[in-house]
Amino acid sequence: MAKHLRHKLSPLRSLHNDSLGIGFMRVQFAPCGMGLGHVGRCVPIARKLKERGAKVLFSTYKDGLRYVQQEGFPIAEVPPIG
């Protein structure tokens, strides 16, 4: 990848970098809550985003709800699918 594109395509370096026109970022994850496969893959991404200044919210149910609560993220409980 060309060096001049790398800078523009890596906004996660600083989510508060107004020179890139980003401002701040709010991210909502809504993984399937049956089992831990989906939510377990979202949590490390959410941690990195939070470290870089993003506000993170999860909305899930069942097993996923308990897991996200243990990880300390804000959560909105939603009804299960189906």
C-alpha positions in Angstrom: 0.0 0.0 0.0 1.3 3.5 -0.9 2.6 5.5 2.1 0.3 8.5 1.3 -2.8 6.1 1.6 -1.7 4.4 4.7 -2.1 7.6 6.8 -5.6 8.2 5.4 -6.7 4.6 5.9 -5.6 4.1 9.5 -8.0 6.4 11.5 -7.8 4.0 14.5 -4.4 5.5 15.5 -6.2 8.3 17.1 -10.0 8.6 17.1 -9.7 12.2 18.3 -7.5 13.3 15.4 -9.6 16.2 13.9 -7.0 16.7 11.2 -8.4 13.5 9.7 -12.0 14.8 10.2 -12.9 12.0 12.5 -13.8 13.8 15.8 -14.8 11.1 18.2 -16.3 7.7 17.4 -19.2 5.8 19.0 -19.4 2.1 18.2 -22.3 -0.3 18.8 -21.7 -4.1 18.7 -24.8 -6.3 18.4 -23.5 -9.9 18.2 -25.6 -13.0 18.5 -25.9 -13.9 22.1 -26.3 -17.7 21.8 -22.9 -19.1 22.7 -19.7 -17.0 22.9 -18.3 -17.2 19.4 -19.6 -13.9 18.0 -19.3 -11.8 21.2 -16.0 -13.3 22.0 -14.6 -12.0 18.7 -16.1 -8.6 19.2 -14.7 -7.9 22.7 -11.0 -7.6 21.7 -12.0 -5.2 18.9 -14.1 -3.2 21.4 -11.2 -3.0 23.8 -8.8 -1.6 21.2 -11.4 0.9 20.1 -12.0 2.0 23.7 -8.2 2.3 24.3 -8.2 4.8 21.4 -11.0 6.9 22.7 -14.1 5.4 21.2 -17.3 5.0 23.2 -18.5 1.4 22.9 -21.9 -0.1 23.6 -23.0 -3.7 23.2 -26.5 -5.0 22.6 -27.0 -8.7 23.0 -28.8 -11.4 24.9 -28.4 -14.8 26.7 -24.8 -16.0 27.1 -23.4 -12.9 25.3 -25.1 -10.6 27.8 -23.3 -12.2 30.7 -20.0 -12.3 29.0 -20.1 -8.6 28.0 -21.2 -7.6 31.5 -18.1 -9.5 33.0 -15.9 -7.6 30.6 -17.2 -4.3 31.9 -18.7 -2.8 28.8 -22.0 -0.8 28.8 -24.8 -3.1 27.5 -28.4 -2.9 26.3 -30.2 -6.2 26.8 -32.3 -7.1 23.8 -34.7 -10.0 23.2 -33.4 -13.1 21.6 -33.9 -13.7 17.9 -36.6 -16.3 17.0 
